[in-house]
Every structure is written in structure tokens, then in C-alpha cells.
Amino acid sequence: CELIASRHFPDDRQDTFLVNQSIGFHGTRWDRVITEPNVSGLRAERLPEDILASSDVNFRPVGMEIGPDGTLYIVDWCNPIIGHMQYSVRDPRRDATHGRIWRIRHAQRPLVDAPVVADAAIPQLLEMLRLPERNTRQIARRRLQSGDPAAVLPAVDRWLGEIAARHAMAADPLHDRLTLEALWIHEAHGVHRADLLDRVLGLLEPRARAGGVRMIRMRLQDGSIDADEAAVRLERAIADPDMRVRLE
């Protein structure tokens, strides 16, 4: 599966849901995921067309991801035998050395200029967390989570101050998610910041609050927060108006 998060795709296709299918229908279905207030579930609405379909029964899409250039890459196993229910694992017709990768791009829209993550400094990695491309953010986040905490965490604290100041001057639509990102980086380094957790739990964006509730579970598991301390926060989360927070 993949969620579209790429400036290369049109605005009306952002956060739409792709799923590969290789039995019966050979291709990649395209749906819009719909959430409704106070409904503890999701529903999908089929888009008018699939992003990819093939009449070749050997077309077996098994993986996909948005690439650094913003286009969609689909891994095609390209073999009629892929499962273990219908055929023996040792069936000699299995081909484990060949396959295809399809790259799907928009006919008119420009490609995304991929940032260079490998040699980026900590402030640059932090700014990459603002990018619309979810996969790029994930790579930058991993670099920050695996870096030297003596260098990363003070930089994150300075960045948090800049985020708050920018938001105070003019509402920043990314403020809540970036604050959650800061919490995630601290948690990855094993540093429990109760003040930052409470800040996240009080944000307006419900998905950020849900992310904070998940951190409570992590901290209960490693013992850095006790049950009484957690219970106070969980009592508030149970009464949250958003179903995603209550589910967490």
C-alpha cells in the first residue's frame, strides 16, 4: 500500500490510498480515505479510475513507494507463481531473479527536487520535516533519531523555540505536527520530556494528540512514566472529542 504525499501529484490526489492487487485484477487500485467526526473507523471511496491495470496475468505488483523525485515506483514480481497456497515453495517455475519496476509520473507536472539527506546538517534535516513528501520526512527523521544526542537534542530544542515563535507571529499549519516530530526525536533517544508530552497532548490537531497518547504507552513499557502519572493524561484522552485520540 501507499498514501500519496508528493507535490508531483495534483492537490486533489494528496493522501489518497493505493493498494496493489494481483489475483483476479492485476493492477493498483486507487481510493480516497474518508474519516468522519466521532466515527471510530475509516471508509474508502473508489476514485473513477485505477492508477494502473494490466491484462498480463504475469503482472504481479507486490510493492510500491513514492520516490525522492515525487513519482510512484511499483515493484512487479512479474511471475504467474507468487503464492504458497496454490503451488509448492520448491516449484521449479518460480523465478526469484527477474522482475520489473514501473515508474509512474504525471504527464505535465514537474518532478520534485529531492533534498540531499546524506550530507545534510542537523538544522537542514529539521527543516526537511516540513516537506510534504512523507517518505523524505521519514528518512530525515531516521537520521535525526540515530544521530549523536548531544548534538541533535539541543538543536531540536532551539528548533522548537523557532516553531513556537513563528506560530505566534502567524498561524503555522505545520506547527502541531512539527511539535510532535520533536517529541518523537526525544523519545527515540530515550529522553522522556513530560513537559513536551503535555504540550503535544494539548495541541489542536487531533492526530498530533493521538501521537502523544501512543508515547504514553511506550513510556509505560520502559518504566520512564509511572501508572498514576499516565492515568491522569489517559483520563483526559478518553474524553477527547476526536475518535483517533480515544482509540489510542
PyMOL commands that set and color helices and strands:
alter all, ss='L'
color gray80, all
select helices_A, chain A and resi 11-13+122-128+134-146+149-169+175-188+194-201+206-222+227-238+243-247
alter helices_A, ss='H'
color red, helices_A
select strands_A, chain A and resi 2-3+16-22+26-35+42-46+52-53+61-66+72-76+100-104
alter strands_A, ss='S'
color yellow, strands_A
deselect
rebuild
show_as cartoon
